Amino acid sequence: MKVAIPEWQGRVSPVFDVARHLQVFEIEAGSARPIQDLECNAETVSGRVARLVETKATVLICGAVSSPLEAAISAAGIQVIAQTCGHVEDVAETYAKGHLTGETFLMPGCGRQHRRCRRNGFGCRS
């Protein structure tokens, strides 16, 4: 299985809609191996989805993502795990071990127990 994570300065990019860099990991036997490191300069929703589809990733782990982009990614058959922060390699390894559902890599300031919440298409409800 392949997982794509938008990256900014070694960490999960806070907003996938404007992220310029993607790291792709092969998830196998409880570990994550980096296999691709690429630019994602597409400005449109369709361009971003096409770039993501090119990676052959089945999962996108990201910080925030707008509702239209998330819907397009999901329609392309890619699972979206949003509201995630931390060092990209740590997030990938934790996902590979099946433990990303905990609070450790959850974006701060949301005060909730679920990974998905919305306010104005991006953030969390207060």
KEDO-222523 format. One record per atom (N, C-alpha, C): x, y, z. Coordinates in steps of 0.1 Angstrom, whole numbers, padded with zeros to 4 digits, always signed. Atoms other than C-alpha are relative to their C-alpha. Layout:
KEDO-222523
XYZ
...
***
This chain:
KEDO-222523
+0008-0012+0000
+0000+0000+0000
+0009+0012+0000
-0008-0012+0001
+0012+0035-0008
-0008+0011+0008
+0005-0012-0007
+0006+0066+0014
+0007+0012-0004
-0006-0013+0003
+0011+0102+0004
-0002+0009+0011
+0001-0010-0011
+0019+0129+0029
+0006+0013-0006
-0006-0013+0004
+0023+0166+0019
+0010+0004+0011
-0010-0003-0009
+0055+0179+0035
+0004+0015-0001
-0006-0014-0001
+0068+0213+0046
+0010+0000+0011
-0011-0001-0010
+0102+0216+0064
+0000-0013+0009
-0001+0013-0008
+0101+0179+0074
-0012-0004+0007
+0012+0003-0008
+0066+0181+0089
-0012-0001-0010
+0012+0001+0008
+0031+0173+0076
-0004+0015-0003
+0004-0013+0004
+0021+0204+0056
-0014+0004+0006
+0013-0003-0007
-0007+0223+0075
-0012+0000-0009
+0011-0001+0009
-0029+0227+0044
+0003-0007-0013
-0003+0007+0012
-0029+0202+0015
-0003+0009-0012
+0004-0008+0012
-0046+0227-0009
+0012+0009-0005
-0011-0009+0004
-0014+0248-0010
+0014-0007+0001
-0013+0007-0002
+0013+0222-0002
+0007-0001-0014
-0008+0001+0012
+0041+0221-0028
+0009-0012-0001
-0009+0011+0000
+0058+0189-0019
-0007-0012+0006
+0006+0012-0005
+0047+0153-0014
+0010-0011+0002
-0008+0012-0002
+0064+0123+0001
-0009-0012-0001
+0008+0012+0001
+0051+0089-0008
+0008-0012+0007
-0006+0011-0007
+0058+0058+0014
-0007-0013-0004
+0006+0014+0002
+0053+0021+0008
-0002-0005+0014
+0003+0005-0013
+0036+0006+0038
-0001-0015-0001
-0001+0014+0001
+0045-0030+0043
+0005-0006+0013
-0004+0008-0012
+0048-0054+0073
+0003+0009+0012
-0001-0009-0012
+0043-0026+0099
+0011+0010-0001
-0010-0011+0001
+0069-0002+0085
-0003+0008-0013
+0002-0009+0011
+0070+0027+0061
+0014+0003-0006
-0012-0002+0008
+0097+0030+0034
-0003+0011-0010
+0002-0010+0010
+0100+0063+0015
+0004-0005-0014
-0003+0004+0013
+0098+0057-0022
-0001+0011-0011
+0001-0011+0009
+0090+0090-0038
+0000+0013+0007
-0001-0013-0005
+0097+0126-0032
-0002+0010-0011
+0003-0008+0012
+0080+0150-0056
-0007+0013+0002
+0007-0013-0001
+0067+0185-0063
-0014-0002-0004
+0014+0000+0002
+0030+0192-0063
-0004+0015-0003
+0002-0014+0003
+0026+0226-0081
-0013+0003-0006
+0013-0002+0006
-0009+0221-0094
-0008+0010+0009
+0007-0011-0007
-0031+0251-0085
-0015-0004+0001
+0014+0004+0001
-0065+0235-0094
-0003-0013+0008
+0004+0013-0006
-0085+0208-0076
+0003-0012-0009
-0002+0011+0009
-0084+0186-0106
+0015-0003-0002
-0014+0002+0001
-0046+0191-0110
+0006-0006+0012
-0005+0006-0012
-0039+0183-0074
-0004-0015+0001
+0004+0014+0000
-0060+0151-0076
+0007-0008-0010
-0007+0007+0010
-0043+0141-0108
+0014-0003+0005
-0013+0002-0005
-0009+0145-0092
+0000-0010+0011
+0001+0010-0011
-0020+0125-0062
-0002-0014-0006
+0003+0012+0006
-0034+0098-0084
+0013-0006-0007
-0013+0004+0006
+0000+0096-0103
+0008-0008+0010
-0008+0007-0010
+0016+0085-0071
-0004-0014+0003
+0006+0013-0003
-0007+0054-0069
-0002-0002+0015
+0003+0001-0014
-0013+0062-0032
-0014-0003+0002
+0014+0003-0003
-0044+0048-0017
-0005+0008+0013
+0003-0008-0012
-0042+0071+0014
+0007+0013-0001
-0006-0013-0002
-0035+0108+0019
-0001+0003+0014
+0000-0004-0014
-0025+0118+0054
+0005+0015-0001
-0003-0014+0002
-0026+0156+0057
-0005+0008+0012
+0006-0009-0011
-0033+0186+0080
-0014+0003-0004
+0013-0004+0004
-0063+0205+0068
-0001-0002-0015
+0003+0001+0014
-0079+0201+0034
-0014+0005-0003
+0013-0006+0003
-0108+0220+0018
-0010-0011-0003
+0010+0009+0003
-0141+0203+0014
-0001-0004-0015
+0001+0004+0014
-0141+0204-0025
+0012-0009-0003
-0011+0008+0004
-0106+0190-0027
-0001-0014+0007
+0002+0013-0007
-0113+0163-0001
-0010-0009-0007
+0010+0007+0007
-0144+0153-0020
+0005-0006-0013
-0006+0004+0013
-0125+0151-0053
+0010-0012+0003
-0010+0010-0003
-0097+0130-0037
-0008-0013+0004
+0008+0012-0004
-0123+0106-0021
-0006-0006-0013
+0007+0005+0012
-0141+0103-0055
+0010-0007-0009
-0011+0007+0008
-0107+0092-0070
+0004-0013+0007
-0003+0013-0007
-0107+0063-0045
+0011+0001+0010
-0011-0002-0010
-0081+0078-0021
-0006+0003+0013
+0004-0003-0014
-0088+0077+0016
+0007+0012+0005
-0006-0012-0005
-0082+0110+0033
+0000-0001+0016
-0001-0001-0014
-0069+0112+0069
+0006+0013+0003
-0003-0014-0002
-0069+0148+0078
+0002+0003+0015
-0003-0005-0014
-0061+0169+0110
+0012-0007+0006
-0012+0007-0005
-0027+0152+0113
+0012+0010-0001
-0012-0008+0000
+0005+0170+0122
+0012-0008+0006
-0012+0007-0005
+0041+0160+0131
+0010-0002-0011
-0011+0003+0010
+0073+0149+0114
-0005-0011-0009
+0005+0009+0011
+0065+0131+0081
+0003-0014+0003
-0005+0014-0002
+0086+0100+0088
-0007-0006+0013
+0007+0005-0012
+0071+0096+0123
-0015-0003-0002
+0014+0003+0004
+0036+0099+0110
-0002-0012-0008
+0001+0012+0008
+0042+0074+0083
+0003-0013+0007
-0003+0012-0008
+0058+0049+0107
-0012-0004+0009
+0012+0003-0009
+0029+0053+0132
-0012-0005-0008
+0011+0005+0008
+0004+0048+0104
+0002-0015-0004
-0003+0013+0004
+0022+0017+0093
-0002-0010+0011
+0002+0008-0012
+0019+0003+0128
-0014+0000+0004
+0014+0000-0003
-0018+0011+0129
-0004+0008+0012
+0002-0007-0012
-0015+0036+0157
-0003+0015-0003
+0002-0014+0003
-0023+0069+0139
-0013+0006+0006
+0013-0004-0006
-0058+0070+0155
+0001+0007+0013
-0002-0006-0013
-0044+0083+0188
+0001+0015-0001
-0001-0015-0001
-0040+0119+0199
+0014+0005-0003
-0014-0005+0002
-0002+0121+0194
+0002+0009-0012
-0002-0008+0013
-0003+0134+0158
-0012+0008-0004
+0012-0008+0002
-0037+0152+0161
+0004+0015+0000
-0002-0015+0000
-0036+0189+0151
-0005+0006+0012
+0004-0007-0012
-0037+0211+0181
-0012+0010-0001
+0010-0011+0000
-0066+0234+0191
-0014-0004-0004
+0014+0004+0004
-0096+0213+0181
-0008-0005+0011
+0008+0004-0011
-0106+0199+0214
-0010-0011-0003
+0009+0011+0003
-0122+0167+0200
+0007-0013+0000
-0005+0013+0000
-0118+0130+0198
+0001-0006-0013
+0001+0006+0014
-0123+0125+0161
+0010+0008-0009
-0010-0006+0009
-0098+0132+0133
-0007+0010-0010
+0007-0008+0010
-0124+0149+0111
-0009+0010+0007
+0010-0011-0004
-0141+0182+0119
+0002+0012-0009
+0000-0011+0010
-0149+0213+0099
-0005+0013+0006
+0006-0014-0002
-0154+0251+0102
+0005+0007-0013
-0003-0007+0012
-0155+0271+0070
+0008-0008-0010
-0007+0008+0010
-0142+0242+0049
+0014-0005+0004
-0014+0004-0003
-0108+0239+0067
+0001-0005+0014
-0005+0003-0014
-0104+0239+0105
-0010-0008+0008
+0008+0007-0010
-0122+0227+0135
-0010+0009+0006
+0010-0008-0007
-0153+0238+0153
+0005+0003+0014
-0004-0004-0013
-0147+0256+0185
-0009-0006+0011
***
